[in-house]
Amino acid sequence: MIKTHTATAKWLPCLFTRCFLALASLFILISCADSDPEHAANAVSLVDAKATPQTRALYQNLHRLSPEHVLFGHQDALAYGVLWEGDEDRSDARDVTGSHPALYGWEIGNLELGAPENLDKVNFERMRRWIQAAYQRGGVTTISWHMNSPATGGNAWDTRPTVAEIIPGGSKHEQLKAYLDAFVVFNEQLALTDEQGEKHYIPLIFRPWHEHNGDWFWWGKGHASEADYIALWRFTVEYLRDDNKVHNLIYAFSPDRSRTDINHFKRDYLYGYPGDDYVDIIGLDNYWDLGHPANEAPAEQQKQDFARSLQAIVEIANEKGKIAALTEGGQDKLPNPRFWTDTVLPAINTNATTRQLAYMMVWRNANREREGRDHFYVPYEGHEGAEDFLHFSRHALVLFENELPDMYVAPSL
Ligand code: BMA
């Protein structure tokens, strides 16, 4: 290419031609940059144009890493495991693999009531320290919120209609604001102050109003109109970002797979979608294709559907210039000891599109003694699936915390 340009230039040495060639080269350079994910990463933009540099860097890095890697995440990872509770710097994932997960999920339900602990008895003060420590180690945090109803006072699963009353114009709107204020305060308390006295807000992937296409939460389908749900989402973003100047959030949308038809996935997925200006992460909660007890499809079919669901969210994310994530999922109690290398990995690794999943997070490992039951998603030490999970963690595609690059520094061009 360069040789041809030089040869041609010899025959056409006028200024006009040189200008034309320079512009043409620039054009080629720009088009190359666009198709190169390393460069495109810098082009992705957030819902919040005033997002902090660390928040932007996190999003760019998730995007940049996504063609080659998927970050592994676990809900409540540091708070307790199946056989332990409250130990310092421990996770079931690390017991088995040698590293904490790359991403930590925390739940803030009951924060809005002023309670000292969340609905699963995780103390908020300890949660704050775990989030700060994870950030300092380079890990990523995502927040979910099973909010109590600001209108009825019932919990997230109390499906008496609430949404119309709490959106702008509703009689209980002020109560919604008061509940959101609790998060604004918590977010302030999470911020770290450096030696110069400057405050650093910890970037958070914020995932409110999840699984809204299901009918199990008061914000879910059947208990709120689609328009009211969208109004709730948009108000939440505007209230935090514009009224309260919260600029460290990456907003994740996360419908549930069980209420989508895999053959019309995009149509069903976009139910309640608040718009590209209000969503950063095209997420999906998928327990359904991973052996959910109510799913009667044969195991092979479920595997295929799982891969198709991942492919679909990546395609939607790509169309929108966003990133895709499995925001929640997993197999409760892991009856399949080869779940990770037999089901999860092959699906993510299906093709170049599915591989673009940015992160996956599985749900919590309830403490057996305290909760008096088994409810876990990551193998613990001694579990028959532990070795398989270790293999999974060592796969080049999968990143745990000890393999992360600096997620909070913008990738260079
Ligand atoms: C559910 C279960 C419950 C828990 C809730 C909120 O999926 O794990 O035990 O209370 O999430 O974290």
Boltz pocket constraint, residues with backbone or C-beta under 6 A from the ligand:
constraints:
  - pocket:
      binder: B
      contacts: [[A, 107], [A, 119], [A, 120], [A, 146], [A, 363], [A, 364], [A, 375]]
      max_distance: 6.0
